[in-house]
Amino acid sequence: LGNSLVIYMVLRFSKMHTVTNTYILHLAVADECFLVGIPFLIATMFMREWPFGTIMCKIYFTTTSINQITSSLFLMVLSADRYIAVCHPISSPRFRTGFISKVVSFSAWLLSAVLMLPIFLYATTSKTKRNGGESCNIFWVEGMWGFMEGDLINEQTAFTFYSFIFGFAGPLAFILIFYVMVIIKLRSVGPRGQE
């Protein structure tokens, strides 16, 4: 409901068409798109099988993964935007334009899609042993991540680390860096800096 209101407000009122609101809009869209996959998840849990076929399996896994990564990237973009606005107020209007915000937004979605390309390639269905139905999962090809059989980590673990780094740890590191720089800047121009 909150995301839907954000999307409506930003799209409906021209005064809301700011650079920051563009990023907030895309963050809300990513969160809303993630919710689209929930009915598929509920149906699968209820039926104890994946009844939607291989194509929908690929689409389901890819879109939910892209939306998760995109949410993290837009949180990072918002912190970068805040850093530019606070720490470089004079030069920021050159970088905080509608055109640049659209390019950055498109780039965030594109990067998410590229990072999750392995999911699209390897998500598929397989027959279950219990009831002969199908399950939807990611079946990695042995050795696709450069690991040999018997290595300490397998393909699933490697992809978990890959997703963790690009979808959480990397964006979080940049968010922390940007906000630490904002805090340092604000402290330097505080009351002690004016004495």
Beta strands, then each sheet from edge to edge (+ up, - down):
strand 1: 123-127
strand 2: 134-138
sheet 1: 1+ 2-
end
